[in-house]
């Protein structure tokens, strides 16, 4: 029977929203008195967002239970805001659960954010020894592994330089080398590996496979579903703070794809608009028409249909798609050639969007219908800011090299949208 190294037992984590000093001493005393007497908190209002937001609190995790054995490579998947990072922070003891208990048997090494566990004014070598001490290792044990750590990190010329002068990529290389080579019983890795170059990411994935094969445990969070499938032998799926599935990696990926795909198959009519948008021409729905779900390989093509209605005749209408990266900044943009719509008639746009050159990662979608003035300025009819999300995964057969480093950042112009404009058949017959 496998040895259990981690147990998460009915764990709930709540965060207070807004400013911490936004309440009076009287209100805090009233909340304390309600807790100790078992009465309802007079300062808490019941919200409507799936019971996650209650008054001034956000329920990041809701009654989560799971167990991890030695040799497990566990994928934790879910959309942004599902509670993945919160769960890893609780296991790493960065924060404490509001309710429930986490039992750990052994040492935990975490790679959650760039620079986690490092002191900026200390050199790389000094930080290695400090992290070894945090993991309970004496100086001799850390020294025995020092050569392997430095070689793995690929930053030997800078090992005696203060880490505050490191680039983000150097930070990640040293942090992973330390975490993986100091023999932790549980290795936790969040999305931070995406900062490194492609070759180093593959090297890290190979090292995590070795860690799991040596009888230790790996907890891995990534939106790159291909690496999740290759590395992990088990998956859990988080949705709105609840653990809704614990089983095979393939099924966890399917569930994640289903929830994210639903964000692209949407009722656009109900979504908020900027002022005066959507009055004369309005997008009503967006529907995926391919089988890729939300998981697209690099340089593939996304296909979807947008249905809408126009109350005016516009012969020069265009569809524009703007993509946003993980930092909510514009990452890419493309638009169609002009097409015409008739007054008081529905329309359907069958869209093919090439994803040429997009770096791996999760992207948000903004849709706009517009025309260009004689001077080339944009005149907007409708805009939906948050039309959905999708994921671009790395194709291991393609050597990205310089192209990825150039196109990963900044507003990159994708190839033009290919749009076929039709009037819905049932409306045409009528």
C-alpha positions in Angstrom: 0.0 0.0 0.0 1.4 3.4 -1.0 2.4 5.8 1.8 0.2 8.9 2.2 2.1 12.2 2.3 -0.7 14.7 2.1 -4.3 14.8 3.4 -6.6 17.8 2.8 -9.6 17.3 5.1 -12.8 19.4 4.5 -10.8 22.6 3.9 -12.5 26.0 3.4 -10.8 29.3 2.8 -12.5 32.6 2.9 -11.0 36.0 2.1 -12.3 39.4 3.2 -13.1 41.6 0.3 -12.2 45.3 0.2 -10.1 47.2 2.7 -9.2 45.5 5.9 -9.7 48.7 7.9 -13.1 49.5 6.4 -15.1 48.3 9.4 -15.5 49.9 12.8 -14.4 48.3 16.1 -18.1 48.0 17.0 -18.8 46.0 13.9 -15.8 43.7 14.5 -16.9 43.1 18.1 -20.4 42.3 16.9 -19.0 39.7 14.5 -16.8 38.2 17.2 -19.8 37.9 19.6 -21.9 36.3 16.9 -19.2 33.7 16.3 -18.7 32.7 19.9 -22.5 32.5 20.6 -23.4 30.8 17.4 -25.7 33.6 16.2 -26.0 35.1 12.8 -23.4 37.8 12.0 -25.3 41.1 11.8 -22.6 42.5 9.5 -22.8 39.7 6.9 -25.1 39.9 3.9 -26.0 36.9 1.8 -24.8 37.3 -1.8 -26.1 35.6 -4.9 -22.9 34.6 -6.7 -23.2 30.8 -6.2 -22.8 31.3 -2.4 -19.1 32.2 -3.0 -19.5 35.9 -2.0 -21.1 36.5 1.3 -21.1 40.2 2.3 -17.5 41.2 2.6 -16.0 37.7 2.1 -15.0 35.6 -0.9 -15.1 31.8 -0.5 -12.0 30.8 -2.5 -12.3 27.1 -1.4 -15.4 25.4 -0.2 -15.1 22.1 1.7 -12.3 20.6 -0.3 -10.9 17.1 0.5 -8.2 15.1 -1.2 -5.3 12.7 -0.5 -1.9 12.3 -2.2 0.4 9.3 -2.0 4.0 8.9 -2.7 4.6 8.6 -6.5 1.5 10.6 -7.4 1.8 13.3 -10.0 -1.4 15.2 -9.4 -2.7 17.8 -11.9 -4.9 20.5 -10.4 -7.0 22.0 -13.2 -9.7 24.6 -13.4 -10.5 28.0 -14.8 -8.9 31.2 -13.5 -10.4 31.9 -10.0 -11.4 28.3 -9.4 -9.2 28.1 -6.3 -6.1 26.3 -7.6 -3.5 28.7 -6.3 -5.3 29.1 -3.0 -5.1 25.4 -2.5 -1.4 25.3 -3.2 -0.7 28.2 -0.9 -2.6 26.4 1.9 -0.6 23.2 1.3 2.6 25.3 1.2 1.6 26.8 4.6 1.8 30.3 3.2 -1.7 30.9 4.6 -4.0 29.0 6.9 -7.4 27.5 6.1 -10.5 29.1 7.6 -11.9 25.7 8.3 -10.6 22.1 8.0 -7.2 20.6 8.4 -4.2 19.8 6.2 -1.9 17.0 7.2 1.6 16.7 5.6 4.1 14.0 6.2 7.5 15.1 4.9 9.1 18.2 3.4 7.3 20.5 0.9 9.1 22.5 -1.8 7.0 25.1 -3.6 7.4 27.0 -6.8 4.4 29.3 -6.8 5.6 32.8 -7.7 8.8 34.3 -9.1 11.2 34.9 -6.2 9.2 32.9 -3.6 11.5 31.9 -0.8 14.4 34.1 -2.0 16.0 37.1 -0.3 16.7 39.7 -2.9 19.9 41.0 -1.3 21.5 37.5 -1.0 23.4 35.8 -3.7 22.1 32.7 -5.6 24.5 30.5 -3.6 23.3 32.0 -0.3 19.7 31.5 -1.2 20.3 27.8 -2.0 21.7 27.3 1.6 18.8 29.3 3.1 16.2 27.2 1.2 18.0 24.1 2.3 17.7 25.3 5.9 14.0 26.0 5.5 13.5 22.4 4.3 15.3 21.1 7.4 18.6 20.2 5.8 21.9 21.0 7.4 24.8 22.7 5.6 26.6 19.5 4.7 23.5 18.0 3.1 22.9 21.2 1.0 26.6 21.3 0.0 26.4 17.7 -1.2 23.6 18.8 -3.7 25.1 22.2 -4.5 26.8 21.2 -7.7 23.7 19.5 -9.1 21.6 22.5 -8.3 24.0 25.0 -10.0 24.3 22.8 -13.1 20.6 22.3 -13.4 19.9 26.0 -13.1 22.2 26.9 -16.0 23.2 30.2 -14.3 26.6 29.2 -12.9 28.4 32.5 -13.9 25.8 34.5 -11.8 25.5 32.2 -8.8 27.4 34.7 -6.6 25.4 37.7 -7.8 22.6 39.0 -5.6 19.3 37.6 -7.0 17.8 41.1 -7.2 19.8 41.5 -10.3 18.4 38.4 -11.9 16.0 38.4 -14.8 12.6 36.6 -14.3 13.9 33.7 -16.3 17.0 33.3 -14.1 14.8 33.5 -11.0 12.7 30.6 -12.2 15.7 28.5 -13.3 17.4 28.8 -9.9 14.1 28.4 -7.9 13.1 25.2 -9.7 16.7 23.8 -9.5 16.6 24.4 -5.7 13.1 23.0 -5.2 13.6 19.9 -7.3 17.1 18.9 -6.1 16.8 19.3 -2.4 14.8 16.0 -2.2 11.4 17.3 -1.0 8.7 14.7 -0.3 6.1 17.0 -2.1 7.1 19.2 -5.0 4.5 21.9 -5.8 4.7 23.8 -9.1 2.3 26.5 -10.3 2.2 28.4 -13.6 5.5 30.2 -12.9 7.3 27.8 -15.3 5.7 29.6 -18.2 8.2 32.4 -17.7 11.1 30.1 -18.7 12.2 29.3 -22.2 10.9 26.2 -24.0 14.0 24.1 -23.6 14.1 24.7 -19.8 10.4 23.9 -19.5 11.0 20.5 -21.0 13.9 20.0 -18.7 11.7 20.8 -15.7 9.0 18.5 -16.8 11.5 15.7 -17.2 12.8 16.4 -13.7 9.3 16.3 -12.3 8.8 12.9 -13.9 11.9 11.7 -12.2 10.7 13.1 -8.8 7.5 11.1 -9.1 9.2 8.0 -10.3 11.5 8.2 -7.2 8.5 7.8 -5.0 7.9 11.5 -4.1 4.8 13.4 -4.9 4.2 16.2 -7.5 1.4 18.8 -7.5 1.2 20.6 -10.9 -0.9 23.5 -12.1 -0.8 24.6 -15.7 -3.1 25.7 -18.5 -0.9 23.8 -20.9 -3.1 20.7 -21.0 -0.6 18.7 -23.1 2.1 18.9 -20.4 -0.6 18.1 -17.8 -1.5 14.9 -19.8 2.1 13.9 -20.3 3.3 14.4 -16.7 0.4 13.6 -14.4 -1.1 10.2 -13.6 -4.1 11.7 -11.7 -6.2 14.8 -11.9 -8.5 16.9 -9.8 -10.9 19.5 -11.2 -11.8 22.7 -9.2 -14.8 24.7 -10.1 -15.9 27.9 -8.2 -13.9 26.8 -5.1 -15.3 23.2 -5.0 -13.5 20.0 -5.9 -15.9 18.4 -8.3 -13.8 15.5 -9.6 -10.9 13.4 -8.4 -9.7 10.7 -10.8 -8.0 10.3 -14.2 -6.1 13.1 -15.8 -7.9 12.7 -19.1 -11.3 13.1 -17.4 -10.2 16.2 -15.4 -9.0 17.8 -18.7 -12.3 17.0 -20.4 -14.2 18.7 -17.5 -11.9 21.7 -17.7 -12.4 21.9 -21.5 -16.2 21.7 -21.0 -16.4 24.6 -18.6 -14.0 26.8 -20.5 -15.7 26.0 -23.8 -19.0 27.1 -22.3 -17.4 30.5 -21.9 -17.1 30.7 -25.7 -20.6 29.3 -26.3 -22.3 32.3 -24.8 -25.4 34.4 -24.8 -23.8 37.7 -25.9 -27.1 39.6 -25.7 -27.0 39.4 -21.9 -23.5 40.7 -21.5 -22.7 44.3 -20.5 -21.7 46.8 -23.2 -20.1 50.2 -23.1 -22.5 53.1 -23.3 -24.5 53.4 -26.6 -23.0 50.2 -28.0 -25.4 47.5 -29.3 -28.3 49.7 -30.0 -28.4 49.8 -33.9 -26.4 46.6 -34.5 -26.2 43.9 -31.7 -24.4 40.5 -31.3 -26.8 38.0 -29.8 -24.8 34.7 -29.4 -21.4 33.1 -30.1 -21.1 29.3 -30.7 -18.1 27.2 -31.4 -18.4 25.2 -34.6 -15.2 23.0 -34.3 -14.4 20.1 -32.0 -11.3 21.5 -30.4 -13.1 22.8 -27.4 -10.8 25.5 -25.9 -7.6 23.6 -26.4 -5.9 24.8 -29.6 -2.4 23.9 -30.8 -0.2 26.7 -32.0 -0.8 27.9 -35.6 -4.2 26.1 -35.7 -7.5 27.8 -36.6 -10.5 28.5 -34.4 -14.0 28.4 -35.9 -17.1 29.9 -34.4 -20.4 31.5 -35.4 -21.7 34.8 -34.3 -25.5 35.6 -34.6 -27.0 39.0 -34.3 -29.5 41.5 -35.6 -29.2 44.8 -37.3 -31.7 47.7 -37.2 -29.9 49.7 -39.8 -28.3 49.0 -43.2 -24.5 49.1 -43.0 -22.5 48.0 -46.2 -19.1 48.3 -44.6 -19.4 46.4 -41.3 -16.3 44.6 -39.9 -15.8 42.1 -37.1 -12.7 42.8 -34.9 -11.3 40.3 -32.3 -8.9 41.5 -29.6 -7.1 38.9 -27.4 -5.9 39.6 -23.9 -3.2 37.6 -22.1 -2.9 36.6 -18.4 -2.0 40.2 -17.4 -5.2 41.5 -18.9 -3.2 43.5 -21.5 -3.9 43.3 -25.2 -1.8 40.4 -26.8 -3.1 40.3 -30.3 -5.8 41.7 -32.7 -7.4 40.8 -36.0 -10.4 41.9 -38.0 -12.4 40.9 -41.1 -12.8 42.5 -44.5 -16.0 44.6 -44.8 -19.4 43.0 -45.3 -23.0 44.3 -45.5 -26.0 43.9 -43.2 -29.6 44.9 -44.0 -32.0 46.9 -41.8 -34.2 45.0 -39.4 -32.8 41.6 -40.4 -30.9 39.0 -38.4 -27.4 37.9 -39.6 -24.9 35.1 -39.0 -21.1 35.3 -39.2 -19.2 32.0 -39.8 -15.7 33.0 -38.6 -12.3 31.3 -39.1 -9.6 32.8 -37.0 -6.0 31.7 -37.6 -3.9 31.6 -34.4 -0.6 31.9 -36.2 2.2 32.9 -33.9 0.3 33.1 -30.6 2.4 31.9 -27.7 1.1 29.2 -25.4 -1.3 30.4 -22.7 -4.8 31.4 -21.9 -6.5 34.2 -23.8 -9.6 36.3 -23.2 -11.7 37.4 -26.2 -13.1 40.8 -26.9 -15.5 41.2 -29.9 -16.4 44.4 -31.8 -18.6 45.3 -34.7 -17.4 48.5 -36.4 -17.0 50.4 -39.7 -14.2 52.7 -40.8 -14.7 56.3 -41.6 -13.3 57.9 -44.8 -10.3 59.0 -42.7 -9.7 55.5 -41.5 -11.0 56.0 -37.9 -13.1 53.2 -36.2 -16.8 53.8 -35.7 -18.1 51.2 -33.2 -21.6 49.7 -33.3 -21.3 46.9 -30.7 -18.6 45.7 -28.3 -18.5 42.7 -25.9 -15.5 43.0 -23.6 -15.5 39.4 -22.1 -16.9 37.1 -24.8 -15.0 34.0 -23.6 -11.6 32.4 -23.1 -9.5 29.7 -24.9 -6.1 28.1 -24.4 -3.2 27.8 -26.9 -0.9 24.8 -26.2 2.6 24.2 -27.3 3.1 21.8 -30.2 6.2 19.7 -29.2 6.9 19.1 -32.9 7.6 22.8 -33.5 10.8 24.5 -32.5 9.6 28.0 -31.5 13.0 29.5 -31.0 13.1 33.3 -31.7 9.5 33.6 -33.0 8.0 32.8 -29.5 10.3 35.3 -27.7 9.3 38.0 -30.1 5.5 37.4 -30.3 4.9 36.5 -26.7 4.6 40.1 -25.6 2.9 43.1 -27.1 0.0 43.7 -29.4 0.6 41.3 -32.2 -1.6 41.5 -35.4 -3.0 38.1 -36.3 -3.8 37.2 -39.9 -7.2 38.6 -41.1 -10.4 36.9 -40.0 -12.2 34.9 -42.7 -15.9 35.7 -42.4 -18.8 34.3 -44.4 -21.9 36.4 -43.8 -25.3 34.8 -44.2 -28.9 35.5 -43.3 -30.4 32.7 -41.1 -32.4 30.3 -43.3 -35.5 30.4 -41.2 -35.6 34.2 -41.3 -34.8 34.2 -45.0 -37.8 32.0 -45.7 -40.1 34.2 -43.7 
